[in-house]
Amino acid sequence: MQEILEGLNNKQYEAVINTDGAVLVIAGAGSGKTKVLTHKIAYIIQEKKAHPWNILAITFTNKAANEMKERIAGLVGEDAKDIWMGTFHSICVRILRKHIEQIGFESSFIIFDTSDQKSLIKKCLKELQIDDKKFSEKSVQSEISNAKNEMLEPAQYSLKAHGDFRREKIATVYELYQKRLKENNAIDFDDIINFTIKIFNQNPEILNYYSSKFKYILVDEYQDTNKSQFTLVKMLAEVNGNITVVGDNDQGIYSFRRSRYS
């Protein structure tokens, strides 16, 4: 325990030992945010006697997740490998592999990358006889991605697009695009979190399983969360409510989707 708390300044110490309820840590670059998270996870395992698989730690990059795991392993040893740690998308893919059949896909689903998406959108434009010179696959893909980040399914997007000629056309592409994805047992990157939320909304027992399982939730770079990410974290924290979020309002990995939900 001495090793876990050693070297922490007063504010870091306070953030580490406060494990019950919601904790918001706002700190600038180079101020030891990662140290707070890694030491807090180690503290929860050793002092609170929590099982590592009851801890969910979310980062924004795989590199950051691997770095945190290495640091935690240095503090608690082999227990680190059983922590649910990764990006929002890697955590959700893990959940989807177990439960995506609930929304009509097979567990062997594939994930379309940007190139796959543009290729499929191009086919949809051709099928719908929409001029791809006026509606490039890149611009349509971007609009669909923005809609998904706002958690708008095709029907919802279509309602919002009413009266806007360009967006009405994109709405028809969006609808066909989702249909073709499903026919191929495929999802795209933006579907990963939204489909996890959809499963939780339609299957309260699955949500209850995960929100009960994760007794402690920690989120790094919280300032970058978008609507779907915020919604996911809120749902997972429903049962236990022990959540620590760390962020810096002056720093954003993806500034174009800066959080409006903190």
PyMOL commands that set and color helices and strands:
alter all, ss='L'
color gray80, all
select helices_A, chain A and resi 2-5+10-17+33-46+52-54+62-82+88-103+114-127+137-149+154-161+165-183+191-202+204-213+222-224+227-236+255-257
alter helices_A, ss='H'
color red, helices_A
select strands_A, chain A and resi 22-26+55-59+84-87+110-112+186-188+216-219+243-247
alter strands_A, ss='S'
color yellow, strands_A
deselect
rebuild
show_as cartoon
